[in-house]
């Protein structure tokens, strides 16, 4: 059962679900080279099932960005590491899928996911950790009003390599 979380002008954001497995894996395989070295996405049914199992709707929420026209999956947005109590924060993960790159779908989808985080999840702060060379990702968070808060060397291990990241954030009050 598909659970739509937010609807925008050109895309909708809904929970990722088991029924997405085949198309998700197909798109992730197609986009594999495009995502390197920024992110690793599941490229097999087994990897997808493990990915899906992470999203308990408490500490992590997994979403797909779908085109309103035709319904194809244009990308993904995750809110991970949700911490409650005095923090009320989560960390974004996101990626666009070929052939939908460069059309603004992911910017709209991430914006919808951030609204969902603030309004439904009642988070106060959403963070994004981005490798300095990922100009497209930095441009996306800048368009959404995130501020650069710092730099963390050797912060996240991707493909067996500890990679530097910039830390970006947006709080409910801006």
C-alpha positions in Angstrom: 0.0 0.0 0.0 1.6 3.2 -1.2 1.7 6.0 1.4 2.0 9.5 -0.1 3.6 11.9 2.3 3.7 15.1 0.3 2.6 16.3 -3.2 4.3 19.0 -5.1 3.9 20.7 -8.5 5.7 18.0 -10.5 6.6 15.3 -8.0 5.2 13.5 -5.0 7.1 12.0 -2.1 5.9 8.7 -0.7 7.4 5.9 1.4 9.6 3.5 -0.3 8.0 0.0 -0.3 8.8 -3.6 -1.3 6.8 -3.1 -4.5 9.5 -0.6 -5.6 12.2 -3.2 -5.6 12.4 -4.1 -9.3 12.2 -0.5 -10.7 14.4 0.9 -7.9 17.2 -1.7 -8.6 16.9 -1.1 -12.3 17.3 2.7 -11.8 20.1 2.3 -9.3 22.0 0.0 -11.7 21.5 2.5 -14.6 22.7 5.4 -12.3 25.6 3.5 -10.7 28.4 5.5 -12.5 26.6 8.8 -12.0 26.4 8.2 -8.2 30.1 7.5 -7.8 31.8 8.4 -5.5 29.0 10.2 -3.7 26.6 7.5 -2.6 26.0 3.7 -2.7 22.5 2.6 -3.5 21.2 -1.0 -3.6 21.8 -2.6 -7.0 20.4 -6.1 -6.2 17.1 -7.4 -4.7 19.0 -8.6 -1.6 20.6 -5.1 -1.1 17.2 -3.4 -1.7 15.6 -5.6 1.0 18.3 -4.7 3.5 17.9 -1.0 2.6 14.1 -1.2 3.0 14.5 -2.9 6.4 16.4 0.2 7.8 13.3 2.3 7.6 11.4 1.8 10.8 9.6 5.2 10.6 11.1 6.1 14.0 14.9 6.4 13.6 14.8 6.4 9.8 12.2 7.2 7.1 12.8 6.2 3.5 11.1 7.9 0.6 11.0 7.9 -3.2 10.4 11.0 -5.3 7.9 10.1 -8.0 6.9 12.0 -11.1 3.2 13.1 -10.8 2.9 12.5 -14.5 3.5 8.8 -15.1 4.6 7.9 -11.5 8.2 6.9 -12.4 10.8 7.1 -9.5 13.0 10.1 -10.1 15.0 9.8 -6.9 15.2 8.9 -3.3 15.2 10.9 0.0 16.0 9.4 3.4 15.8 11.0 6.8 18.3 9.0 8.9 19.6 9.1 12.4 16.5 10.7 13.8 17.2 11.8 17.4 14.4 13.0 19.7 14.5 14.7 23.0 16.3 18.1 23.1 17.7 17.5 19.6 14.7 16.8 17.3 16.9 16.3 14.3 17.6 14.0 11.4 20.1 13.6 8.6 19.1 13.7 4.9 20.3 11.3 2.3 19.2 11.8 -1.3 20.0 10.9 -4.9 18.5 11.4 -8.3 18.1 8.6 -10.8 19.0 8.7 -14.5 17.1 9.5 -16.7 15.5 12.2 -14.5 18.7 14.1 -13.5 18.9 17.9 -14.1 15.2 18.7 -14.2 14.7 20.0 -10.7 12.7 16.9 -9.6 15.0 16.1 -6.8 15.2 19.6 -5.5 11.4 19.7 -5.3 11.3 16.2 -3.7 13.9 17.0 -1.1 12.0 20.2 -0.3 8.8 18.2 0.2 10.7 15.7 2.4 12.1 18.6 4.5 8.6 20.0 5.0 7.4 16.5 6.0 10.3 16.3 8.5 9.4 19.7 10.1 5.6 19.3 10.0 4.8 15.6 10.4 7.9 14.3 12.1 8.1 17.5 14.2 11.9 17.8 13.8 13.5 21.1 14.6 16.6 20.5 12.4 17.5 18.7 9.2 21.2 18.1 8.3 23.0 17.1 5.1 26.6 15.8 5.0 28.0 16.4 1.5 31.4 15.7 -0.1 33.0 19.0 -1.1 33.3 18.1 -4.8 29.6 17.3 -5.1 28.6 20.6 -6.7 25.1 19.4 -7.7 24.3 18.3 -4.1 25.6 21.5 -2.6 23.6 23.5 -5.1 20.5 21.6 -4.1 20.7 22.4 -0.4 21.7 26.0 -1.1 18.5 26.3 -3.3 16.5 25.0 -0.3 18.0 27.5 2.2 20.5 25.3 4.0 23.5 26.9 5.6 27.0 25.5 5.6 28.1 24.9 9.2 31.4 23.2 8.9 33.8 20.7 7.5 34.6 17.2 8.7 37.7 15.4 7.4 37.5 11.6 7.0 33.8 11.8 8.1 32.0 9.0 6.2 33.3 5.8 4.8 32.1 5.3 1.2 33.4 2.5 -1.1 36.0 1.6 1.6 37.4 5.2 1.7 37.0 7.7 4.5 35.8 10.8 2.7 35.7 14.5 3.8 32.2 16.1 4.1 30.8 19.6 4.5 28.0 19.8 7.1 24.9 21.7 6.0 21.7 22.3 8.0 18.3 23.9 8.1 16.3 24.5 11.2 12.6 25.0 11.4 13.1 28.7 12.0 15.5 29.0 9.1 
